[in-house]
Amino acid sequence: MSIVQADLYPSRQHNHPRWQDRLDPIAWRKDAPDSPLTEQQLSRFERDGFLVIENLFSAEEVAVFKAELQRMSKDPKVLEAPTAIREPDSGALRSVFAIHRDNPLFARVARDERTAGLVRYLLDGDIYVHQSRLNLKPGFKGKEFYWHSDFETWHTEDGLPRMRTISCSILLTDNHPWNGPLMLIPGSHRHFISCVGQTPENHYQQSLRRQEFGIPDEDSLTRLVERYGIEQATGPAGSVVLFDCNTIHGSGSNITPSPRSNLFFVYNHIDNRPEAPFDGMPPRPDFVAERGPVEPLDIGPQHYRESP
């Protein structure tokens, strides 16, 4: 018999936004002598709610990933699947979900100890992939993604109980200040901001293209930015961005010729699996939020080579 989780972070239930302090640790483990992160990196992740590690993957490895990206973007089976999400206006390919389940190469990337090993340490225990996707922001056509906390959506719409989840973005292209990079509000992860508005039925179909519910109000965003500022996650291809599930983030449109793409893996602690969604709506599809049963990731060294 399953135990019903208490809703520790209520959202979309009131007529006005509410702030509450975070109830969960940020780094769940931080005192082991065998830490894969330096003391400075760990301190920065705790303080800011995100961490950029440059050149974690080589140029040769990135080339392998990008070649697979190009193949997938032309594969009719991929493009016609429900896991393929299009831009709201141009129809250009925006994201491909569940790449850790449907693609052998990216299934291996999901288990790479250089990234998954860091998250396993930060979350202090076995992890699995809650969500994965390939993100594309093509030149001239890539649209913005509005400010939001992933946890607010994953908690409300998926039933994820606690803030024990970390996202990992592997940059496949150089991320410049001008081509719509990820923007984050450092320190915002320490506050949970409830959102206003009841979740519409089948909301995921629209939110994956343009999110309109589960976004913070403008007054709260203004207060956060006045307090903490905004930082851009820029860096060369092969860099990695780790960010806490509750860090407020977004990105602007890409009106430059320079495309921006990344591999995106959401790692969740094995003891933090989703319960019933807290908004009372039916669960979103498994390709958006893995509901299980799940097994801990078999994390280890991975090697990638171009096909002959």
C-alpha positions as a printed NumPy array, in Angstrom:
array([[  0.   ,   0.   ,   0.   ],
       [  1.527,   3.306,  -1.081],
       [  1.737,   6.231,   1.32 ],
       [  0.2  ,   9.487,   0.071],
       [  2.797,  12.259,   0.218],
       [  1.949,  15.55 ,   1.91 ],
       [  2.004,  18.542,  -0.419],
       [  4.945,  20.459,   1.026],
       [  5.069,  22.925,  -1.876],
       [  1.476,  23.856,  -2.796],
       [  1.029,  25.762,  -6.05 ],
       [ -1.805,  26.755,  -8.419],
       [ -4.185,  26.589,  -5.46 ],
       [ -4.562,  30.247,  -4.455],
       [ -5.527,  33.545,  -6.062],
       [ -2.235,  35.177,  -5.161],
       [  1.362,  33.942,  -5.43 ],
       [  3.016,  32.862,  -2.203],
       [  6.66 ,  32.569,  -1.221],
       [  8.012,  29.906,   1.086],
       [ 11.518,  28.893,   2.089],
       [ 12.971,  25.733,   0.644],
       [ 12.471,  22.736,   2.943],
       [ 15.038,  20.437,   1.329],
       [ 18.85 ,  20.435,   1.184],
       [ 20.559,  21.781,  -1.925],
       [ 23.557,  19.466,  -1.95 ],
       [ 22.425,  16.36 ,  -0.09 ],
       [ 26.032,  15.259,   0.407],
       [ 28.97 ,  17.596,   0.854],
       [ 31.434,  16.234,   3.4  ],
       [ 32.914,  13.148,   1.754],
       [ 36.667,  13.073,   1.1  ],
       [ 36.105,  11.429,  -2.293],
       [ 33.945,  14.239,  -3.692],
       [ 34.108,  14.528,  -7.522],
       [ 33.609,  18.287,  -7.108],
       [ 36.094,  20.759,  -5.716],
       [ 35.212,  22.67 ,  -2.579],
       [ 34.785,  25.801,  -4.702],
       [ 32.44 ,  24.065,  -7.152],
       [ 30.327,  22.621,  -4.362],
       [ 30.135,  25.995,  -2.636],
       [ 29.1  ,  27.697,  -5.872],
       [ 26.368,  25.135,  -6.552],
       [ 25.004,  25.614,  -3.03 ],
       [ 25.108,  29.409,  -3.351],
       [ 23.835,  29.881,  -6.904],
       [ 21.793,  26.754,  -7.577],
       [ 23.787,  25.965, -10.71 ],
       [ 27.298,  25.234, -11.908],
       [ 28.994,  25.547, -15.309],
       [ 31.871,  23.145, -15.976],
       [ 33.672,  23.962, -19.215],
       [ 35.041,  21.401, -21.688],
       [ 33.9  ,  18.305, -19.813],
       [ 33.403,  16.553, -23.162],
       [ 35.975,  16.702, -25.969],
       [ 35.451,  18.163, -29.428],
       [ 35.558,  14.633, -30.864],
       [ 32.795,  13.477, -28.517],
       [ 30.664,  16.506, -29.312],
       [ 31.071,  15.719, -33.016],
       [ 29.649,  12.232, -32.407],
       [ 26.664,  13.683, -30.543],
       [ 26.004,  16.299, -33.222],
       [ 26.165,  13.723, -36.007],
       [ 23.454,  11.749, -34.23 ],
       [ 21.458,  14.941, -33.743],
       [ 21.577,  15.569, -37.49 ],
       [ 20.511,  12.011, -38.248],
       [ 17.588,  12.208, -35.832],
       [ 16.414,  15.573, -37.173],
       [ 15.939,  13.972, -40.615],
       [ 14.495,  10.636, -39.503],
       [ 10.741,  10.474, -40.283],
       [ 10.164,   8.029, -37.431],
       [ 11.643,  10.525, -34.982],
       [  9.832,  13.529, -36.45 ],
       [  6.433,  11.835, -36.482],
       [  6.649,  10.455, -32.937],
       [  4.777,  12.166, -30.062],
       [  8.144,  12.738, -28.395],
       [  9.072,  15.288, -31.105],
       [  8.023,  18.832, -30.142],
       [  7.778,  21.637, -32.709],
       [  8.239,  25.394, -32.381],
       [  4.85 ,  27.118, -31.909],
       [  5.093,  29.384, -34.957],
       [  7.655,  28.084, -37.472],
       [  7.067,  24.378, -36.903],
       [ 10.819,  23.838, -36.621],
       [ 11.923,  20.934, -34.432],
       [ 12.279,  22.227, -30.848],
       [ 12.892,  19.107, -28.722],
       [ 12.978,  15.315, -28.853],
       [ 12.093,  13.659, -25.56 ],
       [ 12.999,  10.286, -24.021],
       [ 16.369,  10.08 , -25.758],
       [ 17.739,   7.94 , -22.908],
       [ 15.102,   5.297, -23.727],
       [ 14.87 ,   5.505, -27.523],
       [ 18.461,   6.181, -28.583],
       [ 21.35 ,   3.783, -27.735],
       [ 24.02 ,   6.48 , -27.959],
       [ 22.253,   8.926, -25.692],
       [ 21.34 ,   6.112, -23.294],
       [ 25.081,   5.723, -22.749],
       [ 25.541,   9.47 , -22.337],
       [ 22.895,   9.396, -19.599],
       [ 25.106,   6.954, -17.651],
       [ 28.386,   8.828, -18.128],
       [ 30.177,   9.144, -14.792],
       [ 31.488,  12.615, -15.702],
       [ 27.958,  13.975, -15.364],
       [ 25.705,  11.368, -13.743],
       [ 28.444,  10.658, -11.209],
       [ 28.441,  14.301, -10.107],
       [ 24.674,  14.269,  -9.674],
       [ 24.743,  10.969,  -7.802],
       [ 27.142,  12.567,  -5.34 ],
       [ 25.11 ,  15.777,  -4.955],
       [ 21.864,  13.846,  -4.392],
       [ 23.618,  11.321,  -2.126],
       [ 22.512,   8.026,  -3.575],
       [ 21.172,   6.086,  -6.526],
       [ 19.56 ,   8.084,  -9.301],
       [ 17.536,   7.471, -12.435],
       [ 16.525,   9.604, -15.441],
       [ 13.24 ,  11.375, -14.74 ],
       [ 13.261,  13.126, -18.12 ],
       [ 15.601,  13.483, -21.077],
       [ 15.522,  15.415, -24.3  ],
       [ 17.481,  16.828, -27.167],
       [ 16.95 ,  20.606, -27.365],
       [ 17.427,  22.628, -30.507],
       [ 17.274,  26.381, -30.838],
       [ 17.92 ,  26.933, -34.549],
       [ 19.3  ,  30.184, -35.889],
       [ 16.643,  32.834, -36.623],
       [ 13.762,  30.5  , -35.613],
       [ 14.497,  29.406, -32.042],
       [ 11.887,  30.842, -29.691],
       [ 12.126,  31.893, -26.074],
       [ 11.211,  29.801, -23.055],
       [  9.718,  31.889, -20.255],
       [ 10.987,  32.065, -16.674],
       [ 10.011,  29.065, -14.558],
       [ 11.061,  26.621, -11.876],
       [ 11.137,  23.068, -13.221],
       [ 10.26 ,  21.761,  -9.787],
       [  7.017,  23.741,  -9.686],
       [  5.859,  21.861, -12.805],
       [  7.314,  18.487, -11.85 ],
       [  5.79 ,  18.723,  -8.374],
       [  2.388,  20.048,  -9.429],
       [  1.846,  18.153, -12.692],
       [  3.95 ,  15.018, -12.09 ],
       [  3.737,  14.546,  -8.326],
       [  7.481,  14.788,  -7.656],
       [  7.5  ,  15.093,  -3.837],
       [ 10.792,  16.785,  -2.904],
       [ 13.571,  18.938,  -4.324],
       [ 15.983,  16.065,  -4.841],
       [ 16.406,  16.421,  -8.602],
       [ 19.146,  17.995, -10.746],
       [ 19.233,  18.83 , -14.443],
       [ 22.302,  18.37 , -16.62 ],
       [ 22.675,  20.235, -19.909],
       [ 25.516,  19.154, -22.227],
       [ 26.253,  21.949, -24.694],
       [ 26.579,  20.746, -28.29 ],
       [ 27.205,  24.224, -29.676],
       [ 29.013,  27.264, -28.371],
       [ 26.632,  29.176, -26.125],
       [ 27.144,  32.906, -26.604],
       [ 25.393,  35.799, -24.88 ],
       [ 23.657,  36.557, -28.186],
       [ 22.184,  33.201, -29.336],
       [ 19.566,  32.643, -26.654],
       [ 21.595,  30.949, -23.879],
       [ 20.145,  29.642, -20.66 ],
       [ 19.579,  32.453, -18.159],
       [ 19.323,  31.736, -14.436],
       [ 18.541,  33.727, -11.302],
       [ 21.259,  32.696,  -8.82 ],
       [ 19.871,  32.141,  -5.335],
       [ 16.293,  31.7  ,  -6.525],
       [ 16.494,  27.988,  -5.675],
       [ 16.186,  28.865,  -1.99 ],
       [ 12.602,  30.055,  -2.411],
       [  9.531,  28.239,  -3.684],
       [  7.121,  30.571,  -5.43 ],
       [  3.63 ,  29.233,  -5.909],
       [  1.94 ,  30.073,  -9.188],
       [ -1.596,  31.21 ,  -9.899],
       [ -4.022,  29.483, -12.252],
       [ -5.484,  25.986, -12.369],
       [ -3.693,  23.524, -14.651],
       [ -5.628,  23.075, -17.912],
       [ -6.383,  19.572, -19.155],
       [ -3.545,  18.089, -21.255],
       [ -1.496,  21.16 , -20.428],
       [  1.762,  19.465, -21.422],
       [  0.83 ,  19.574, -25.111],
       [  1.02 ,  23.363, -25.045],
       [  3.571,  23.919, -22.269],
       [  6.334,  21.998, -24.059],
       [  6.015,  24.503, -26.903],
       [  5.119,  27.68 , -25.006],
       [  4.531,  27.664, -21.256],
       [  1.717,  29.866, -19.935],
       [  0.791,  28.175, -16.639],
       [  3.227,  27.376, -13.849],
       [  5.24 ,  30.536, -14.407],
       [  6.105,  33.03 , -11.648],
       [  4.28 ,  36.352, -11.496],
       [  6.081,  39.472, -12.68 ],
       [  6.267,  41.017,  -9.199],
       [  7.995,  37.929,  -7.782],
       [ 10.403,  37.812, -10.725],
       [ 11.221,  41.495, -10.252],
       [ 11.934,  40.977,  -6.554],
       [ 14.136,  37.957,  -7.294],
       [ 16.158,  39.78 ,  -9.949],
       [ 16.55 ,  42.876,  -7.756],
       [ 17.875,  40.635,  -4.988],
       [ 20.032,  38.198,  -6.967],
       [ 20.483,  39.434, -10.552],
       [ 20.576,  37.301, -13.715],
       [ 23.444,  35.19 , -15.045],
       [ 23.907,  33.541, -18.428],
       [ 25.205,  29.971, -18.781],
       [ 27.623,  30.531, -21.63 ],
       [ 30.535,  28.359, -22.675],
       [ 32.089,  26.351, -25.504],
       [ 30.59 ,  23.18 , -26.896],
       [ 31.368,  20.245, -24.604],
       [ 30.673,  22.246, -21.461],
       [ 28.07 ,  21.133, -18.933],
       [ 25.534,  23.098, -16.9  ],
       [ 24.217,  21.475, -13.722],
       [ 21.289,  23.217, -12.081],
       [ 18.984,  22.558,  -9.173],
       [ 15.385,  21.682,  -9.97 ],
       [ 14.058,  24.83 ,  -8.251],
       [ 16.385,  27.388,  -9.833],
       [ 14.338,  29.936, -11.796],
       [ 15.559,  29.977, -15.398],
       [ 14.526,  30.774, -18.957],
       [ 15.969,  31.736, -22.322],
       [ 15.37 ,  34.352, -24.985],
       [ 14.73 ,  33.9  , -28.684],
       [ 17.623,  33.19 , -31.02 ],
       [ 17.536,  35.763, -33.831],
       [ 21.166,  35.145, -34.822],
       [ 22.567,  32.744, -37.446],
       [ 24.227,  30.712, -34.649],
       [ 22.167,  27.656, -33.613],
       [ 22.135,  26.457, -30.012],
       [ 21.563,  22.811, -29.118],
       [ 22.115,  20.641, -26.067],
       [ 21.493,  17.231, -24.533],
       [ 19.337,  17.505, -21.436],
       [ 19.068,  14.886, -18.686],
       [ 17.021,  15.253, -15.517],
       [ 18.299,  13.03 , -12.722],
       [ 16.085,  12.183,  -9.765],
       [ 16.926,  10.312,  -6.562],
       [ 15.495,   6.801,  -6.538],
       [ 13.566,   7.568,  -3.302],
       [ 11.916,  10.667,  -4.813],
       [  9.775,   9.002,  -7.459],
       [  6.529,  10.714,  -8.5  ],
       [  3.272,  10.142,  -6.686],
       [ -0.123,  11.321,  -7.913],
       [  0.086,  14.847,  -9.408],
       [ -0.645,  17.481,  -6.786],
       [ -2.924,  19.458,  -9.125],
       [ -5.396,  16.57 ,  -9.289],
       [ -4.998,  16.182, -13.052],
       [ -4.066,  12.923, -14.82 ],
       [ -0.298,  12.275, -14.969],
       [  1.64 ,  13.538, -17.946],
       [  2.995,  10.924, -20.392],
       [  5.998,   8.837, -19.371],
       [  8.189,  10.437, -22.029],
       [  7.817,  13.743, -20.145],
       [  7.997,  12.325, -16.619],
       [  9.198,   8.781, -15.916],
       [  6.829,   7.126, -13.473],
       [  8.481,   3.747, -13.184],
       [  9.184,   1.147, -12.222],
       [ 12.762,   2.34 , -12.437],
       [ 16.191,   0.907, -11.728],
       [ 19.226,   2.867, -10.509],
       [ 21.477,   4.01 , -13.328],
       [ 24.546,   1.88 , -13.982],
       [ 26.984,   4.783, -13.997],
       [ 30.502,   4.378, -15.343],
       [ 33.072,   5.561, -17.889],
       [ 31.788,   5.88 , -21.442],
       [ 33.634,   6.195, -24.746],
       [ 32.242,   7.562, -27.988],
       [ 33.582,   7.182, -31.499],
       [ 32.335,   8.286, -34.889],
       [ 30.881,   5.561, -37.082],
       [ 33.27 ,   4.401, -39.818]])
